[in-house]
Amino acid sequence: MEIKSLRISSNKLLETRIFYTKTLGFTLVNEDEYSFQIRVGSSKLTFTNQDSNNNPFYHFAFNIPSNKYSEAKQWTKERVNLLIENGEDEVDFSHLPAHAFYFYDPSGNIVEFIARYGINQESEHPFTPDSILNISEIGLIVEDAVNIGNIMIQNKIYERDKKTISNHYLNFMGIKSKGIFVILAQPGRKWLFSEKYSAIFPLEIELDNNKVLKVNVDKEFKIEDS
């Protein structure tokens, strides 16, 4: 499973466009008065000011080359403040294994760069946004994770360790060897490296299995064929 495209809402569209295309230097693919789209490796990320009431924010992650973690971290620190938790500006996911760091964008999204060792390919080139491999994670927040998780399983989107879906934990839906996941959870969970708690906002996730996961402005979830 791969995330082909992700569409999320923002009530600070201009500031967010400037941040991604100027401050960080992502490639702008498309824009109009309501939205803009950037390239994130093999994925595309669209920000729209439609359905942007209630200050929407999301957690998403980008996969970076496994040998470029330190370089990517330094490159990012020169452009934006990294988020801190327990006095640290990075996390060692030794069980994966992987390293990651986090920052906020102007829309208040919790953005993560993650190097997954043994999964993410390496790069011989200096780190830039063009080095990023793909969208690695997106938080999908719903009222009933167990119910939605079972619907996802029926559509061949499985929990990475084949665990039972829970309403009380983060459920990583995807193929472990790919390092790409839809993080299924309910409202009220504190996001790592943030003081923000998960909440339901509109989004659209297009997967490479011809499925589109959607949450509308009324917080209703559905899966459609792309």
N, C-alpha and C positions, 0 to 999 in steps of 0.2 A: 504493500500500500504506500502510495506517495500522495502528498498534498500538491495538486496541480495549481490551485489558486485559492486564495483566501480573501474574503470581502468583509470588512468591519466598518463600524460607524465612528465618526469623529466630530466633535463640536469645535475643533480647532484645526480646520482643514489646511488653511494657508500656512500656519506656523509648522504644522506637521510636514507639509510638502517641502518647505524650505529646509527643515531639519534633515529629512532623508536624502533629498537631492543635492543640497548645498553643503550642510555641515558634515554629513557622512558620505555623500557622493554616490548614492545608488543611482542606477540608470532609470530615468523616467520613461515609461513605456507608453502611457496614455494619460490625458487629462481633459477635463471639461470643467464647467463652473460648479459641478456637484461632486466631483471625485478626481482622484489621480491614482495611477497604478505604477508600481516599481517592480523591477526584476529582482528576484531573490534566488539566484542560481537557476535551477530548473523550475522554480515556482514563481508565481506572480502574487503580489500583495496589493489589494485595492483598499483605499480609504475613501469613505463617502460621508457627506454631511447629511444624507437622508437618514431619517430615524435616529437622529443624534441627540434627542432629549435625554435628560437625566445623566449627563456627563458619562457617556459610555467609556469603558476601558476593558482591556483584555490582557491575558498573558499569552505570549507566543515566543517561540525559540527558533533560532537559525542554526543549522549545522555548519560548522567550519572545518577546514582540513585538520586532521588529527595531529599534524606536526606544526601547526601554526598557532597554537593556543596562546603562548606567551607573547608572540608578535602581535596577534590580533588584540590581545588585552591592552598592550601598550599603545597600539594604534588608536584604540577606542578611548582610552584614558586621556589622550591628547585632545579629544573632541567633545567629551561628555563626562560628567561625574558618574562613577560607578556606584551602585548601591551597596550598602554595608549591612551585614548581619553578624552579630556576636563579634564585632571588631574586625571582621574579615571582608574583603571585597571579591572573594571567589569561593566556590564550593568544590570539594573533591568528592564526586560520586564514585567511591572506590568499588561499589558493588556492580557498576556497569561494565567497565570503568570509564570515567569521563571527568573533565573539568569544565566549569561554566562560570560566567560572570553576568551581571545584570545591570540594566539602567532604565530610566524612564525616558519616554519620548514626550513631546509637547502635549499629546492627547492623554497622557497619564497611563499609557500602556506599559506593562512590565515586560521589557524586552530581554531576551537571554541569548547569548552566544555560547554554544556548547561544542566541545571537541570530544567526540566519542572514539576512544582508542580501540582499534581492531575492527571498526565499522566504517568510519569516515575516511575517505581517500585522502592521500597526502597531496601537497602542492610544492612545486619547485620555485614558485614565483613569490615576490613580496606580497604581503597581505593587503588587499583592498576589498571593497564590497563585491568586486567581481570574483573574489576567491570563495565567497559563500556558496555552499552546495545546494541548499534547499531550505524550505520551511520545515523545521524539525518537529515542532509541537504547536498546538493551539488548544487553549482551554475551551471546552464546550460545557457550559453551565446550564443545567436543567433542573426542573422541580423534582423529578423522580429518576435518579440515575439508574436504578435497577431496571425499571421499565424501558427506558431508552436504550440502555445497554443490551437488553435482550432483543430489541428491534435491530440494533446494529449487528448483533451476532447473526440474526436471521438474514442479514444482508452481507454476511461473510466478512464482517469487521470484528475481529476477536481481541480479547484482552491479551496483552503481550506474553503473559506467563500462564495463560489459560485459567486464571483465577476466577472465582465467583464474583460477579459484579456487586459492589457495595455502595450503599448510600452514605457511608461514613468516611470513605477514603477516596483518594484520587485513583481513577481507573485508567490505565494507559492502554488505549485501544489502538492496535496496530501490530506490525510484524517486528519482533525484537531485533532481528538481524539487519533490518533496514534503518533502525534508529529514527523512525518517523511515527508520531503518535497523535491521536486526538485524545486529550486528557478530559475524560468525562467525570464531572463532579457536580455537587449541589451547591447552592448559595451558602455563604458564610464561612468558607475555608480560607484561612490566611495564606496568601501567596508568599512563597519563599522570597527573601530579600526585599520585602515590601511590608508596609503597614496596611495594605489594602486587602479586602476580603472578597472572595469570588461572588459575582452577581450576574444575573441574566441580562444580556444585551443582544440585539440583533446581529446575526452573522451568517455567512454562507461559505461553506467549505466544499470545494470540488476535489474529489479524489480521482486517482487514475483507474479505478475500477468502474468508472462511469456512474458513480453515485455522487449526489450533492446533498450535504447535510445542511439544514436551514433552521434558524430560530428567527421568528418574526417579531415585530414590535409588541405583539400581545404575549410574548414568551412561549409561543407554541412551537414545538419541534416537528420536523418532518424530513423524510428522505425521499428524494426524487431521482429519476434517471437523468443523466446529463445529455 
